[in-house]
Amino acid sequence: MHSQLRLSVMSLLISVKEAEFTFIRGKTNATAGNLSVQVNKLKEAGYIDVIKQFKDNYPQTVCKITAVGIAAFDEYVKNLQTYLHQ
Amino acid sequence: MTREESLQIIQQMISTAKNEQKDDGKGWIVWGWLLFAASLFSFINVKITWLNPYFFWNVLGMATIVIRVAFFRNEQTVKTYTGELFKKLNIGFFISLIFIVLAINVNTLTPVGGFALLINLYGFWALIYGTALNFRPSVIAAFVTWALGFAALFVKTFEEIMLLHACAALAGFIIPGHIARKQFKQTGRKNYNDIISV
């Protein structure tokens, strides 16, 4: 999560049930290539689920935070809070 | 990236996602004006004995279906928890609405009693919507609508209930809908400015 874009993606996904790749790209202002790389890294860490499917004959990528991802995000925020309270 | 920057990103992204959970009020406004128009035209219709008393309600039914299909297609790129709750709430709302309309049609309910129940149903919808969105105008609207619903128990004629129904549409959907739309536009603009300033 120690990258600006990965943290943005996690912060977005923690607040919603699931989001399409295009939605995340729009909200983070990232390029498709960069976002794709970071999304894959989050997926490999088990923080998010990436579902590739078709909707109205168009490919659609949906991202969803996992229980592992929620725990990791929670831990990350707690660490930030600890630092700020020092 | 410093810890302060991390916190700033988290706050901005959560705020962005929160905006997705806000309602733009478009649906309330359209539905509210349809109900308002149908009530008012029905009132005039009965006063001047023009068409069948339920003519404008039949028009409303058809107009609702056409507008829903043509203008409110589901093209969301994000699913929120409140969005999912609203979907279920709206399904429940329309099933209850159809139930009451059917009850009027098969004479289980009188038209005046049926419309009084509909007004109460609008109050229930407004309360849940307002609470879930933390949107105070809708919560206030719920209680105003319920007050109109209780008043409806004491009216005797179809004309009177149509006027009360028009007031309920105004209080329960149109006014909070326009306030929600105004707030949605303001928040959207603020979030956009926040994002481009990062």
Interface residues (C-beta under 8 A of the other chain):
Chain A: H2 S3 Q4 L7 S8 S11 L12 I14 S15 V16 K17 E18 A19 E20 T22 F23 G26 K27 T28 N29 Y76 V77 L80 Y83 L84
Chain B: M1 R3 E5 S6 L7 I9 I10 Q12 M13 I14 T16 A17 K18 E20 T77 V78 K79 T80 Y81 G83 E84 I195 I196
